Amino acid sequence: MLRALSCRQSTFARRISSSSSRHSEKNHRRQPFVAVLVCRRNFFSSPKKNTKSNNEQNFRPNFVARDRGLGCTSVVSNPQEVPSPDGIVVSRTEQLRKLQEADEYDVLVIGGGATGAGAALDAASRGYSVACLERGDFASETSSRSTKLIWAGIKYMGTAVAALLSRELLTAPVSTVNEFWGEMKMVYNCHRERRFMVEKQNHLCHWIPIVIPFDRWHISPPPFGHPLYGLFPMVAPLVLKFYDALSWFSCPPSFVLTRRKIPSIFPQLDAAKLKYCAVFYEAQHNDARTNLAIAMTAAKEGANICNYVEMRDVIKDEKTGKAIGVMAVDRMTNQIFTIHAKKIVFCGGPFTDSMRKLEASPNETFKPAVGSAHGTHIVLPGYYCPSNFGLLDFNTSDKRFLFYLPWQGHTLVGTTDTKTEAETLPRPPEEEIEWIVKESSKYLKFDVRRRDVLSSWRGWRPLAVDPHADEGGGSVSRDHVISEHPTTGVIFIAGGKWTTWREMAQAVIDHAVGTEKASCRTLDITLWGGEGDIDNLSIELIQDYDLSEVTAKHLVKTYGIHALDVCKLILPTTSSCENATNTTNKQLLAEDHPYIKAEVVYACREYACTIEDILSRRTRLAFLNKEAALKCIHKVGSIMQRELGWSSRVTEQQIKAAEVYIESYGGGVRPQQPIIKINQEEVEADNNNIDDAIQQQQVA
Ligand SMILES: Cc1cc2nc3c(=O)[nH]c(=O)nc-3n(C[C@H](O)[C@H](O)[C@H](O)COP(=O)(O)OP(=O)(O)OC[C@H]3O[C@@H](n4cnc5c(N)ncnc54)[C@H](O)[C@@H]3O)c2cc1C
């Protein structure tokens, strides 16, 4: 038995060793055989605690992706250590070191989307020792693919009232009223969370007025299948006032837009077709950035949080069957190590069941907990929408809500809702792109053209039930579910919304550790980037770094006070106005987009590991314009090669992986443009400038 085990181990070690050396021959000059040695140590040495179980011994590394599409980002690149983003939060390398060396955490969170990063922040800020693993980049799944609204749920208010005023009120009055209160309480909580985001995190979130156009006074057949909703056009202003009241009027007040005023506010709307518009407010954000801000704040509070570390197995106590830790792999080096914890919390969003399968024992009947429905969004040029007003069509041809919003200088339209199994690549179905294009044109003066779709993607909404509840006790819900496995003690949380990330984190950590020792304090925490006064920061940046206004504003909106740290990575100039424009243009990553090259360097400090991280989430270029993102791949690869010490072979593989991933976004129907390879000398010169700037900063 022992011989068999050691034989398996050495086969595995050879695989790791050859894979590490294959992928990082140049890195070995910088870090000779570090990955291989660390890996051997972790795998061969007895685990940190004397709790080695059967499960641990039987662990067989499996490098096959567990969820569809996952494999394409896992380029083993053995990145070199880069400085931490602010000198306080530790670097990714240090995070890994701590993960490998820690004895036992109070809480181990698996998943670094909005929910997982939020849970790590909550537990760390209560003073618990916490680790959090994310197998891709932070927000690489659902949390970067939302409609970007922090919303209080006007739709849920509608469905709740429709359910209350139904025949069931007579046949089953108690359960109908209970359901109504449950749903209204959820809407009320969403209002509280929305207020927290806009007031406390105003560097990440802002109000956006949303127009509801009415082209008739009575709708037939009525929305939500309830005759009263046919009258919605007549009572909408009153309903929206009630919606405002649920937030204690903390949002700007809803109002009516008469037909005469429509052209000056929303010139794209065909006012002649409309009776009037009702306008209400929700909040908007850059979801991937908010997720990163939560993760960085968790790190600041002391959480060991790391991206590209995947849980591959659950370690259980042989006698009790209780989960005591996990086997994890750093996907950037293929190092395998164990992490032990008192409490394990799965925050896998639509991938919760693939985590739970690792936890389940072979003789257990596995009941799925999460169903998933995908939603597709398309992105159109900014001129399709005013820059400061969005639109909601609550009565599309198949009765789904459709948002039409200005976002990052573009127009974001979505979403659909189709039940499918979750995968990790964005691949949107063409028929859904076409459906959105068609529906978008409904109230406009012109048709939206399919060929104007610049990018398109889909994300999977986790719809959760409690598999450990009594038979028949659960139902598919948009609210979240928290459940604990009776034997292993592993807790999972799934469902909910972006809006409720903080509330969900509080609930799951309360469940995991109770409130006796410390209660939740996240309502008092300002997220990463909001630590200083940013009111006039964009002017400061324009003056000190000769940035264009659009770039300066983008930097402040994205990084908050850390925009200064980003700008320190560009060489300041004292040149004239004319030269200043030139300077900005040279710094740009892509024409007509505000992103600059220094952001790539800074992103590496904020734990970015792949080219795709930069193009999809650290900037949002791939989400906004697929072709522009494809054109930037080499440029970004070249900067990351310098920053992370990639060999040329690794760089090539990273480029290939990014091409595969970004090709999976939907885009225009024009014939594919060839990928433009940029001038290598120009890139080298730029990199030298960045290196100089880093050195200057370090000397300073
Ligand atoms: C199309 C769409 C639009 C939406 N719009 C809105 C909106 O406008 N407003 C709103 O409030 N909500 C919205 N939502 C809902 C919201 O986006 C989600 O509820 C939220 O992002 C879920 O976050 P999560 O952390 O639970 O899941 P995810 O973001 O999916 O995170 C789960 C993470 O677990 C990781 N993981 C999986 N397996 C492992 C493993 N073995 N080891 C380590 N990590 C692992 C994954 O990589 C992933 O990053 C929308 C959802 C969709 C699909």
The ligand as an ORCA input file, in Angstrom:
! r2SCAN-3c Opt
* xyz 0 1
  C     -26.839     38.002    -16.174
  C     -26.878     38.385    -14.721
  C     -27.166     39.682    -14.354
  C     -27.189     40.040    -13.007
  N     -27.420     41.337    -12.672
  C     -27.444     41.699    -11.379
  C     -27.618     43.060    -11.017
  O     -27.694     43.943    -11.860
  N     -27.676     43.363     -9.706
  C     -27.570     42.405     -8.741
  O     -27.665     42.754     -7.568
  N     -27.331     41.110     -9.052
  C     -27.251     40.735    -10.347
  N     -26.994     39.439    -10.679
  C     -26.724     38.462     -9.619
  C     -25.258     38.545     -9.150
  O     -24.394     38.799    -10.209
  C     -24.868     37.251     -8.465
  O     -25.832     36.948     -7.490
  C     -23.513     37.331     -7.778
  O     -22.532     37.852     -8.632
  C     -23.092     35.942     -7.331
  O     -21.821     36.023     -6.737
  P     -21.150     34.733     -6.132
  O     -19.903     35.152     -5.463
  O     -22.139     34.005     -5.307
  O     -20.845     33.815     -7.408
  P     -19.618     33.904     -8.440
  O     -19.308     35.293     -8.791
  O     -19.923     32.982     -9.554
  O     -18.403     33.363     -7.597
  C     -18.176     31.982     -7.351
  C     -16.684     31.774     -7.452
  O     -16.311     30.473     -6.990
  C     -15.154     30.117     -7.702
  N     -14.910     28.677     -7.606
  C     -15.657     27.679     -8.137
  N     -15.086     26.483     -7.822
  C     -13.979     26.741     -7.084
  C     -12.992     25.915     -6.466
  N     -13.024     24.581     -6.566
  N     -11.969     26.516     -5.788
  C     -11.917     27.873     -5.680
  N     -12.843     28.693     -6.249
  C     -13.858     28.131     -6.934
  C     -15.465     30.563     -9.119
  O     -14.290     30.707     -9.889
  C     -16.203     31.874     -8.891
  O     -15.386     33.002     -9.039
  C     -26.946     39.065    -12.017
  C     -26.630     37.748    -12.388
  C     -26.587     37.411    -13.726
  C     -26.234     36.016    -14.128
*
